[in-house]
Amino acid sequence: MPIPATLMAASLLGFVLLVLAWRCVAMRGQLAKLEEAGDEAGEARAAAEAELAHRGRVMANFTEYTPFLLIQLGALELAGTATGVAFLLAGLIVLARVMHAWGYGRSSGRSAGRYWGTLLSWLLIAGQSLLGLYCLLIA
């Protein structure tokens, strides 16, 4: 049985993951150049290490939440959730994860994107969980 909403969301989020990975790789390259410079690049190297750690946290958060949201969505589609509902959930998942990555990627502190992306992700997990139980127990 096809699961087109999950496929769409996974495909779009795959590109987001590649962007996040590329950002980490690019920072590793900058850090390698600074390490070659030796002691005279000490402060710059410390800043680059901190930025690499931050970019790694952004990517790690993405890879923690995104697979579970997609697994839930796929299960809901397989359980017979209406196509329109599945595509709405897929769009919200993409929006939530992009908002969080964008907001957290710009600042390790508070940001609107990080806040709303996190909140929407949590609401999606809760909503999809409830919908899944409904499909299983009632529908």
N, C-alpha and C positions, 0 to 999 in steps of 0.2 A: 504494500500500500504506500503510495507516495506521500511525502510530507513536505510540500512545497514551501510553506512558511518557514519551517525550520531550515530548509536548504537556503532560502533567501537570507535569513538572518545570519546563519553560519558563514555564508559566502561573504557578506558585507563585513562581518566581524573578523573574518580571516584577514582582510586587508588592514583593518585597524591593528590587529596583532602584528602584522608585518611592519607597519609604521613604528609601533612601540619597540619592536626588536631592532629595527634599523637605528632608532635613536640611541639605544644601548650600545650597539656596535660602533656607531660614530663616536660616541664618547670614549669608548675603549681605545679607539684609534688616537684620539687627542691625548688621552692619558699616556699611551705608549710613547708618543712624541715628547711629552713632558718628562717622562722617566729617562729618556735618552739625553735630555738636557742636563740631568744631574741635579746637584744641590741648588743651583741658581734658580731653579723653577719650583722651589719648595712650596711656596704659598699657592701658586697656580696649580700645582699638582694636588695639594690638599683640597682645593676648591673643585677640581675635576673629579677627584675621588668621591666627594660629597654629592656632586651632580650625578655621577654614575650610580651611586647607591640610590638616589632619589628616583632616577629613571627606572632602575631595577624594581623598586617598590611599586611604581605605577604599573609596570608590566606584570608583576606578580599579582597585584590586586585584580587586574583584568583577567588573568588566567585562573584565579580562584573562583570568581563569580560567573564568568561567561559560560563555561561548560555546563554547570548545573542548571542555569537558566535555559540553555539550549536542550538539555536532556529533558527537562520538564516540558518544554514546548513540544518536542518530538513525541513524548508520551501522550500529551494531550491530543495532538493531531491523530495519533494512532488509535486513541480512544474514541475518536469521532467528533471532536470539537468542531464546530462550524468553521468553515474556511475563513470567513470574515473575521471571526474572533481570533483565530490563529494568526492571521496576518496583522491584526491590530496588536496582539501581544508581541509578535516578532518586531514590529516597528518600534514599540516601546522598549523592548530589550536593547535594540541597536541604539536608540536615543539615550537610554540610561547609561550604557557602557561608554558611549562616545562622550557624553557630558562628563562622566566621572574622569575618564582618561584625560580629557582636555583640561578640566578644572584642576585636577591633581598634578597634571604634567606641568602646568604653569606655575604652581606654587605648592610647597609642602604644607603650607598653612591653610587657613580657611579660604574657601572660594565658593561661589554660587554653583559652579559646575560640579565641583566635588560633592557638595551638600545635596543638591537635587539629584545628581546621578546615583548617589548612595541611597537616598530615600526611595527613589523610583525602583532601584534594583531590589531593595528589601520588600517594597510593596508588591512587586512582580513575583518574588519568591512566595510571599504569603498568598497572593491571589491565585497563582498557578497551583499552589498546594491545595487550596480550598476547592478550586475547580477540578483538580485531579480526584480529590475525595468525592466530590459530587458525581463525577463521571463513574467512579468505581462503585459507589454505594447506592446512588439514587437513579441515575440515568440508565 
